[in-house]
Amino acid sequence: MLQVSRIKAEKNNIITALGKRGWSSDRMAILDQVIELDNSRKSIQTENDSYLSERNSLSKEIGQLFKAGKQDEANEAKKKVELLKTQIAETEEKLGRAVSKLEELLLEIPNIPHSSVPAGQTDEDNEVAKPWSDALPELGSEALPHWELATKYNILDMKLGVKITGAGFPVFRGKGSRLQRALINFFLDEASKAGYEEIVPPLLVNADSAKATGQLPDKEGQMYYVEKDDLYLIPTAEVPVTNIYRGDIVNVADFPIKLTGYTQCFRREAGSYGADVKGLNRVHQFDKVEIVQFQHPDQSYIALEEMVQHVEGLLQKLELPYRILRLCGGDLSFASALTYDLEVYSAAQKRWLEVSSVSNFETFQSNRLKLRYKDADGKKQLAHTLNGSALALARIIAALLENNQTEKGIVIPEALRSYTGFDIID
């Protein structure tokens, strides 16, 4: 959530930046509404403060008047206090409505894109920040997509998932299950080596947690909701892990705070149909290891590059062809200031599959979280938050199966063999 002070100070720059997201001039009117409403809020607050001050002064004066035997004057002062109480109640009600409406407006405004974010509206406008320089793998005409390989080797059953739950809920079995577990442990171990503390968070969160990281109200339709308990199934470990520090004032000496967590993730993916979502390309339940950082603002973009390099290193160890994209304004998530997507090449499908998004949210999440630190002068400042997939398993497994298929079976990358306990799926 943007700070009102920033909107007031940088309104023209914000208008330009939101233009990268495709915001029209009509939508920009919300900025003026925020400024006007905040000015009104301040006026109401000043009025209420005046009433409170006068009430407090009169309350002290009443006691002195009674002691001095001036009962008539004391009773008259008591009448004024009663009137002031009514006025205070009315102004506090007005103030509450203004604050609520102001927050409602602020929740509608996305984060401001970083200056390096390219303009554009769709994923076709994303910028290739680092292309794959080698030749892309070529498979013969007999090569199979991962959903057919899964059936051939009995390691994944999408139809069984439909029977048990519904479409988009895969069932892994045998060596497929062991490959899944191997990847999770590999990713967690690599994150631990990089200095991330491992967290096992809840898989359900309350509305405050979802709002704090930007899932609500923006992505409400994409989240599974447990109505009776008023809880949401997490779409990513980012949500519970980031909320560990909600409302906290952290020690500046503790930066960087680096956390990692493995969770199952749940996304409704409403309206997703067609060949691009076949098999594991897009599912409602999947496993993912997330890395999260809380950073000093001066260091957050250095940290972002380090996080991208960490994910890149995982793909290199898995021997997968990959490329790195810098997302355009129209493809950025609601809360992100700058996002890099890492994609792996699926040789059987002959297409790129996104397997990680690494983002800097600057103060957008921390303002909602009320996550602060004290600077050298003892003044409270908002921290920067970052996160990234390291990695999302579904599409990684799809690429591993497809790219490593041979006549003898599916070869396991060297880095995973100590985790799987086998070299080949046959």
N, C-alpha and C positions, 0 to 999 in steps of 0.2 A: 504494500500500500504506500502510495506516495505521501510525503509530508506536505501539509498545507503551506508551510513556509517556503518549500521548494517551488510549489506551483505559483505562488505569488512572486517569488524572486526570479524565476526562470520561465515564465509563461510562454514567451515567444519561442524559446529554444525547445520547450516541451511540445509545442504545436508542430514545429518542424520534425521533431523526433517521432511523434505519433503518426506523422504523415508516412513514415517508413512502414508503419504497420497497416497502412491503408485507411486510416481514419479520415472521414470526410469533414468538411468545415462544419456541418450540422452537429456532428458528434463532439467537436471541439468546444461547443457551447457549454458543455458540462464543466469546463475549467472556470468559466465566468460564474457559473452557479455555485461552485465550491467557494470561490473567493467572496462572492456576495453573502453566502450563507455563513461563512466564517466571520465576516465583519459583523453580521447580525448577531451571531453567537457572542462575540466579544462585547457588543453593546448591552445585550441582555445580562451578561456576566457582570459588567460594570454596574448596571442598575441594581442587580441583586446584591452585589457587594456593598453598595451604598445603603440599601435597606438593612442588611445585616449589621453594618457598622452603627447605624442609628439605633437599631433595636438594642444592641449591646450597651451603648452609651446610656440609653434611657433606663435599661434594667439596673445598671449601677446607680443611676440617679434616684430611682424609686426608693431604694433602701435608705439613701441619705436623707431624702425628704421625710420619710416616715420617722426616722430618728430625730429629725429637727421639728417634728410635730406638725409638718405641713401636709396634712392628710388630703386636702382638696387637690393640691398640686400633684401629690403622689398618685391619686386616683385618676387624674387627668392624664398623667404620663402612662398609667397602665392601659388606658383606652387607646392611646397612640401605639403602644406595644402590640395590642391585639390587632389593630389595623395593619401594622407592619407585618405581623405573622401571616395575615391573609395575602398581603402583597408579595411576601417572600415565597409563599406556597405557589402563587400564580406564576411568578417569574421563574421559579425552579422547574415548574412544569413546562414552561416555554423553552427554557434552557435545555431540558431533557429532550424535547422534540427536535430542537435545532441540532444538538449533538448527534442524535440518532439519524437524522436526515443527512447530516454531513458525512457520517461514516458510510451510510448507504451509497452516497454519490462516489466517495473515494474508492469503495469496493468495485465500482464499475470501471475504473481507470487502470489499464495495464501498466506494466513497468516501462520505463523509458529505455529504448534501445541504446546500446553503447555506440559511440561514434563510428566504430569499425563495422557495424552491422550494415550489410548492403540493403538497398531498397529492393522491394519486390513483394509479390502477393502470394505466390505458391512455391512449392518445393522445387519447381523448375528454375526459380530465380536464386536458389542457394548457390553459394560460391564454393568452388573446390579449393580448399585451403592447402590440401596436400594430396595430390593424385597418387595412384598406384603406378609406380614407374616401370615395373617389370611386365612381362607378357601375362595376360590373364590366362588361367588354366583352361585348356580345351579338352573336353571329354568326347569320347566316341559317340556314335549314333545309338549305341546300346545303353548309354548312361540313363539312370533313373532319377526322378525327383525324390526328395526325402520321404514323402508319404508312401511311395511305392517301395523304397528301400526298407522302410519301417515294417511294412507287411512281409516283405521277402525274408527278413531276418527276425521277425517276431519280436521287435524291440519297442514298438509304439503302436497303440490301437486307438484311433480317433473314433471309430464306430462304437467301441465299448464305452468311451466317454459319453457319447450321445445316449446310450442305453442307461447309464448310471445317472447322468446329470442333464446333458444337453450338448448342443454343438459348441465347440470351442473349449472343451475340457478334456485334454488328452490324458491317456493312461499309458505310462511307461512301464515296461516290464523287462525282466531278465537283464541282459547287458545294457539295454537302454536305460534302465533305472540306475545301474552302476555308473554309467557314463554321466548321467545327470548328477549323481552324488559326487563323482570325481571332480566335475567342473566346479561345483559349489565349494568343495574343500580347497581346490586349487586357487580359486579366486580369493577366498578368505585368507589363505596362507600368504598370498602375494600382497594383499592389503595390509596384513599384519607386519610383513617385512618392510612395508613402506611407512610404518609408523601409525597406522590406524587402529584404534581400540575397537574390538569387536563387541557388538551389541545384539542381543536377542530381544526385539521389541514385540509388543502386541500386534496382532493382525487386524484389530478393529480399533478405531479411534472415534472420539467424540467430535461434535461439530466445531468446537473451538480449535481443535488441532487441525482439522481440514481447512478451516478458514485461515489459520495462521500461515500455512504454506501455500495458499492460493488455489487450492482445489475447490473451495467454496467461495463465492457462488459460481465461479467460472465453469467448473467441470462437474457439476452436480449430476447431470444426466449420464455421465460416464462411470459413476461410482455405484456399487451395490450398497443398498441402504437397508438396515435392519430396523424397521419402523418401531417395533414394540420396545426396543431398548434405546432407540435414537442414536444408533452407532453406524459407522460406515466401514466397510471392508477396505483395506488400504490398496491404492493403486500402485504404490511403491513404498519401499522402506524409508524414503525421504521424509514422509509425513510423520511417522512416530519418532524417528531418530532426531529430526530437526526440532521437534517439540520438547525434547529433553530439556532444552534451555529456555523454554517459553517463560517470560516474566523474570528472567535472571539478570543480574549484573555480574559479568565475569571479570576476572582479573586480567588486565591487559598482558601481564607476563605469561598467561596461560595460552595465548595465541601462538601457533595455530592449534585449534582443537580439532582433532581428526578422528572421525568415527566411521565404522563400517558395519553393515548388517546384512545377513541373508534373510529373505522372507519370500513367501509365496505372495504373489500380487494378483489383484482382481480388477478387471476392467470390462465394462459392459460392451464397449466398442460398438455402440448402436449405429446401425446403418452400414455395417461393413459386410460387403458381399462380393462375390466374383473370384476370379482365378488368383488375384493378388493376395487373397486371405486363405488360400488352401493350405491344408496341413498345419504346420507350426508357424506359418507366416504371420498369422494374427489369431491369438487365442484369448479366451476370457480369464484363464488362470495360467500363470507361468511363474517360474522361479527366477530370482534376480539377486545379485549382490550389489549393494549400493555403497558408494563412498560419499561422505559428507564432511565439509569443513566449515568452521566458524573462524573468520579471519579479521585481522585489522584491515581497515579500508585501504591503507597504503600498500598492502601485500596481496590483495585478493586476485589481481589479474596475473601476478606471478604464480600464485597458487593454481589458478585456472589452467595455465599452460602445463604446470607439473601434473595436474590431474589428467589432462589429455594425454600426456606422455606415459602416464601409468597405464591407462587403458590401451594405448598403442602398444606398449610393451607386452600386454597380455595377448593381443592378437598376433604379435610377432612370435611369441612362444608357442602359440597354437598353430603357427605356420599357415595362417589364413591371409589371402589377399584382401587389402582394406584401403579405404580412402577416408579423408577427413573433410567434412563440409563445414563452412561457416553459414549458419542459417540467416536468411533474409528476414526483414522486419515482419512480413506477413506470415512467415512460418515459425516465428518465435512463440514459445509458450507465453501465456498471460503474464507470468511472474518473472520471466527471464530478461536480463539486460543483454546477455551475449551467450549464445549456445553453439557448441561444436557437436555435430553428429559424426559418429564413426560408423561406417558401413562396411560389411564384408561382401565379397562377390560370391554369388551362388552359381557354380559352373553348370549345374544341370538346368536351372531355371534361366540362366543367362541374364541375371539381374542383380542389382545391389540391394542388400537387406540392412536396414538400420539395426544396430545392436547396442548402441550406446548414445546417450545425450549427456554432455557435460556442460553445466551452466553456472554462470555467476549471476546471482540475484541482487547483488549490491545490498542496499538497505530495504528492498521491497518486502522481503519476508520478515526481516528483523523488526521492522516497524509494526507489523501485525503481531509478531511474537513478543514485542516489548523486550527484546534482547539487546542489552547495552553493556558498555564497558566504561571505565573512567579513564579519561586522558591524563596527560601529565599535570594539567591544572586542576584535576579532580572533577572536571565537567563530564557529565554522562553523554556518551555518544552511541549511535547505533552501529552494531557490528555488521560485517558482510557475511552472507551465507552462500555456499556453493554446494553442488552435488553432481554426481554422475553415476551412470550404470557401469559396473565393473565386474561382471557384465550381465546382460539379460540372456537367459539360457536358451529360450525357445529357438530363436533364429541362429544362435551360435551352433546348436545341435544340428539344425537343418543344413547349415553350411558345412559343418564337419562331415556329416554323412554323405552329402553330395560330392564335395570336393575330394574326399579320400576313398571313394569307391574304386575297387579294382575287381579283376576277375575272381580273385580269391576271397574277397570280402572288403570290409571297411577298415582301413588302417588307422590306428589310434596315434595321434601325435606323440612324439617322444616325451614332451613335458607332462603328459597325462598318464603315462603308463604305470608309474609308481602309485598313482591314485586308483586307476581302474583295476590293476592286477592282471590285465590282458593286453595284448598288442593288436588284436584284430577282432572284429565282429564278423563271424562267419556262420 
